[in-house]
């Protein structure tokens, strides 16, 4: 265990914009999940649930847009050097990261496809409407909407695993993996330090 690791240099961290995108995505995914309506179509699309549905759809579209921005930024931005970890941990981390990105796209895309195939527009807060651009295939839309629900659960479980892994790195392995995604001004407790 490494209890005397040196503080990270600025180049050992993700940049401020990458950190902002990461944490904003996490917050929006949690918010979208917590505002999900669930249940039968009559419940989801009832007039009494309009605001709730619009809020959920707005949050979901924000996640989708942020995912696009993150992929573009990842290609443009420099990344900190990888921390030394076992091959198994490296493969696990890359797999979870890849699945999270896949779900950041798949969850909103299945919501859009399910709604549009069910002949429902996507309506965002403020009344912005994205009309159904595909023909009515109600049963297929319902099936895709159900897949959307499963994927929404999956992204939350996977994000939870991602968070547990970051804590494991910090507390058990006592490396600086967690700190690479935290701002420099945030002082983080380190195991073994009594300060």
Number of C-alpha atoms within 10 A of each C-alpha: 11 12 12 12 11 8 10 12 10 13 12 18 23 21 18 14 11 19 16 15 16 17 13 15 20 15 14 19 22 16 15 21 18 10 17 18 17 12 10 10 13 9 12 16 15 10 10 10 14 15 14 16 23 20 20 23 22 20 24 27 22 18 23 21 15 19 20 15 13 19 11 11 14 12 9 9 13 13 15 15 11 10 12 10 14 9 9 9 12 14 12 13 16 12 12 16 15 12 16 18 16 13 22 23 18 19 24 22 17 22 24 25 22 24 24 22 24 23 18 19 16 21 19 20 16 10 9 12 12 13 13 17 13 12 10 15 13 16 12 14 22 18 14 21 23 18 17 22 18 12 19 23 13 16 22 17 12 16 18 12 13 16 13 12 18 20 15 15 17 19 17 13 16 19 21 21 21 18 20 22 20 19 16 15 6 8 9 12 11 16 15 12 8 6 5
